[in-house]
Amino acid sequence: MPSDRAVGREPTDTYDETIPVLVVGGGYAGLASALFLAHHGVASVLVDRHPGISIQGRARGINQRTMELYRPLGVEDLIRRAGRPFDDEAGVVRCETLSGEWTWLLADDTRKPLPELTPAEFVMADQRSVEPILVDAARERGADIRFGTRCVSVDADDDGVTAVIEDVASGDRRTVRSRYLVAADGFRGRTREAVGIDRAGPGVTQHWVTFLVRADLTGIVRQRAMFWIVVNDELGLGSFLTTSVPDQWAMSVSFDPARTPVESFTPDRCRELARSFLGTDRPVAVLDVAAWEEAVGVADRFRSGRVFLVGDTAHVWPPAGAMGANAAVQDAHNLAWKLAGVLGGWAGGGLLDTYEAERRPVALALADITVARQRARFGEDPGTEDVDDVLCTLGQRYRSTATVGAAHDTVYGRELATRAEPGLRAPHLWLDRGGRRISVHDLCHDAFVLLTGSAAVRWDGVGSLVARELSVPLRAYRIGSAAAGADLVDVEGVFAARYDAAGATLLRPDGHVAWCCGDAVVDPAAALREALRTVLGRAG
C-alpha cells in the first residue's frame, strides 16, 4: 500500500508549507493531538491564537484512563508532580461562605488506587500546570507548536486542506497545505462551522466569569477541597477552587450577560465578590478575569472529509466530573494512531471513519452523565450522584469496523467487564519483563499487540509473519510463567481469567481489543490476516 505520509514542511510554488497534519487550537485536545501524532512519527504544526498557556486552568482531574495513555510517553511522573499541591484535597463542599458552615456533599474517592484494574492513578492537577508538560513533550518529539498564530481560513478538498494562518503580532500570513486537519479550537472555534458541521443540544446553558486572586486565607480554608459550591444572596451561584500556586484561588460566579455585562467585572467588583465568597474581609489581589460559557452539545459529525473534530470542538458539557478534558485527550489518542496508519500506508482510509463511530457515542453518553451530575451538585436540593466513576473511566466500549465481532450496542454496560471482548479496553495485567513490572497497557502505544498463552504453540511466529506480510506494526507476546518460557510473566496468575489462554487476543495501539480468536481456528495466520485487514480498512 503506498504511503500517504507527507514528511516535510517545504514550500512549493503554491503553498508556503506542506505538512501531514495541521492542528488548530492549543488547549488539551490540540496539544494531546500534536503529542500523540509525534509519538507515532507524524509531523504536525499546531497553531493557537493565544500568546501562550493561560494561567486560568479551569480543567482539573486527570483520570486513570488518560494517565494510562500518558504512561508510555514518559510524562506520567511529571504530571504526578504537577498534582502534588492537590494531594491533601478531600472532596466537594457546599456553603454560604467559606467562613461559615461547610456541608460535605461527597468524599473524594476518585483517587483511590485500583491496582487490580489499572496501572495508573487519578491525578488532581490543573490545566495551567499540565499543558506546559504536553507542550515540552510534543516539541521534544518534533511537533511544531506556534502560539500567537491564528487560523484565518480553511478550504478542504478531496486531497487535503489548505489553510491560511496569521501571526497575531505582525499580521504576516502563510498558506499551509496539509493532508489532514484536526480542529481543536473549542466551543466557539470557527473551524467546525467552516466545514459545514452542525451541533445538536441546548447550547449555552450558563454564563460564568472566573477571577484568579492572590490572598492569604489562613484560618478560612481549613481543609483543601476539590472545590466549594458557594450559594448566597449576593453571589447567587458561585464556585471556589484551589490552584497549584500557594495563596492563589479561582472564584467563579454565574451571571446573566443581558443584565450584567462582562465588562462590569472590574478588579474592584471582583474584590467585592471575593468578600461574599469568604464571608469576611481579607486583602485580595485580582490577577486575571476571564468569562466563559457552560454549554451542552455534540457535533452531528466528527469528520468532514479530511477535517476531524476533537475535544470541545466536537462536544461540550458541564465541568462536573472532569469528563471534558479527559474525553479531549482520549479523542486525540483515538484519532492519532489512525491518522498514523493511513499516512504511513499500513491502513486504508476507511479506518478514519471509525473515529466518529467510536468517539461520538461516548460523547453523547458523557453529555447525559455530566448534565445529571451537574444538576445533583448545583441544584437547590443537592442529591447523591448516581455515577460509577470507575465504569465511566475504564468501561467505554467501542463498536466499529475496527473492532471485529463487537457484540454490545451501548457505550457502557451494567458493570466493568473483566474479560477481553472486542471493543472493550483491554483488561489490565501486571507483567514482568526482565525484572521490570509493567502493565499490558504499556505494550500498546505504537503498535498492535498479539497476546497468546505460553501453551498456545500454534500461534508461535504467526504475529511476526503476518506483520511482515501486511507491513503493519505488530508485536506478539506469549504470556505465562517463566518456567513455561513465556515472553512476559503473568505476575498475578490471572491471564487465563481475563484472556483466552488457548487462543489469541489482538490489541490495538490505543489499548482496546480489536479481535479475539479461540483455539478452534484452523489457520491462525489466515485468521489474523483477515482480522487485521478488516480492522485497518484493507479488506478485499
Secondary structure, 3 states (H helix, E strand, C coil): CCCCCCCCCCCCCCCCEEEEEEEECCCHHHHHHHHHHHHCCCCEEEEECCCCCCCCCCCEEECHHHHHHHHHHCCHHHHHHHCHHHCCCCEEEEECCCCCCCEEEEECCCCCCCCCCCCCCCEEEEHHHHHHHHHHHHHHCCCEEEECEEEEEEEECCCCEEEEEEECCCCCEEEEEEEEEEECCCCCCCHHHHCCCCEEEEEEEEEEEEEEEECCCCCCCCCCCCEEEEEECCCEEEEEEECCCCCEEEEEEEECCCCCCHHHCCHHHHHHHHHHHHCCCCCCEEEEEEEEEEEEEEECCCEECCEEECHHHCEECCCCCCHHHHHHHHHHHHHHHHHHHHHHCCCCHHHHHHHHHHHHHHHHHHHHHHHHHHHHHHCCCCCCCCCCHHHHHHCCECCCCCCCCCCCCCCCCCCCCCCCCCCEECCCCEEEECCEEEEHHHCCCCCEEEEEECCCHHHCCHHHHHHHHHCCCEEEEEEECCCCCCCEEECCCCHHHHCCCCCEEEECCCCEEEEEECCCCCCHHHHHHHHHHHHCCCCC
